[in-house]
Amino acid sequence: MTGFVGLVAVLAQVAIAVAGTGLTDLNHTFQIIALVMISAFVTLFAHLREVHEREVIQLRSVAETAQEVVQRPLRDRIGPLHVASVYLAAAAEAQIGGELYAAARTASGTRLTIGDVRGKGLEAVGDAALVLGAFRASAHQEAGLPGLVDSLEAAVSADLDGAGTRARAS
């Protein structure tokens, strides 16, 4: 559309030049050349902006899918508890981060975890996935809450040994 508007502007300038002093008038010639160049640049920038917008939409879709895989919604009812949850990213445009929550119903009661890992973006999502995976794997063990905390700490510590100091269990 931007290219079309530029073409119409150039054609209008050519029509004005022909109706006036003619295309051989140096003033009209420079105006037409300048208008062609400006129209070409603006069309190129509009195209690049549209390509960038498509890439951002695709990346946002991938990020939202990754977040949904890691941070599954909680059921409305877990044992005797009625539960409601919502995930709101701190940065509205991001829709992905290291916030986490999960619940598990065990023989000894309902266990919940709520947390936030240090960092941003996909690295934080990976760390949150690690903690959530450890919680889901360990929550049903009959080691009690101290055993669950130890399991979570061991999972995070094992990841830290291989990947630096990204996350801390809490």
N, C-alpha and C positions, 0 to 999 in steps of 0.2 A: 504494500500500500504506500509506503514511503517513496519507493521508486516511481510509482505511478504519479504521485503528487509532484515529484521532481520533474517528471516528463511533461506533465501538464504545465508546470511553471515555465519550463524551457520553451515549449511550443507557444505559450502565451507571449513570452518575450520575443520570440521570432516573429509572431504575428504583429506585435507592436512595432518592431523594427521595419518590417515590410510595409506596414501602413504609414509609417512615418518617413524617415529619411532614407530607408533602405538598409540592407544587410551590410553594405560596404561602409557604412558609418562606423568609425572606429569605436565610438562610445557604445553603440549597440553590440558590436562584436565582442568587446571586453565584458559587457554585462552578460551576454549569452555564455561565454566561456566560463566566467565566474559562477554562473548559475548551474552549469553542467558539472563543474568540479564540486561545488557545495552539495548538489543533489547526489552525486556519486558517493561522497564521504558520508553524508547523512544516511544514505541507503545502506552502506557498508556497516556503519555503527548500529543501525536498527537491526540488521541481520545478526550481528555479533551479540547484541543484547538478547534477541530471541533465542539464539543457541544457548547462551548462558542460562536463561530462564528455564529452558527445557532440562538442562543438566541439573540445575538446582531442584527442580521438581522431581527428577529421577532420584537424586541423592536423598531428598527428604522422604521419598517413598521407601527407599531401602532402609533408612534409619528408623522409620516408623515400624517397618516389618521386623527389624532386628529387635527393637524395643518390645514389641508384642510377643516375640518368641521368648525373650528373657523374662519379661515382667508380665506373666499371664494374669488375667483378672481373677480375683478371688470369687468363690461361690457366694451366693447370697446368705447361705446358712452353713455353718461348720459346727456340727454337734448342736449344743444348746445355744450357740452364739449366732445372732443375726449380724452379718458383716456387710459393710459398704466400703468401697475403696475407689479411688480415682487417682490417675497419674497425671500430674501437670508438670511439664518441664519448666525449669527456672527461666530459660530463654524460650519464648514462644516459637521462634523460628527453628529451634534445634529439635525439639520433640524427642530427644534422646539424652540419656545421662546415666549417672551411676546410682540413682536412687533405687531402693529395693524394698520390697515387702513380700512376705509369704506367710502362709498358715498351713499347719498340718494337724490333723486330728489323730491323736494317739490313744492308747489304752489308758494312759494316766491323765489325759486332758488335751486341750488345744494349745498348740505352741505357735507363737507368732514371732516373726522377726521383722524389724523395720530398721532401715539403715541408709547410709549414703557413703559411697566410696570416694576417695580423693581422686580428683582428675575430671576430665571432660571427654565427651565424644565417645568414639568406639572403644578406646582403651578403658574408660570407666565402665562401659557396658560389659566388656569382657571381665573386669574385676567383679562387677555385680553378679554376672552369670556364675562366676566361680563360687561366690558366697552363697547364692541361691541354690546352686547344685549341691554344695556341701550341706546346706540346711535340709534340703529335701531328702538327701541320702541319710543324714544322721538323725533327723527328727523322730523317726520311728524306732530307733534303738532304745533299749530300756536302761540306758546309762544315766538317766536323769538329766536335769538342766546343766549341772556342771560338766557332765560328759558331752552334752551337745555343744557347749561353749568350747570345750577342749577340741572337739572334732572340727569346729569352724576355725579355730585358731590354727590347728594343724594344717588344714587345707590352704589357708591364706599364707601361712609360713612356708609351706612347700612351694607355693607359687612365687613367693618373694625370693626364695633361694635361687630360682631359675630366671627371674625377670626383674630383679632390682627391688626398689622400695616403693611400689605403686600403691598398695592398699594396706589397710590395717583393720583387723576385725574389732568390733566393739559390741 
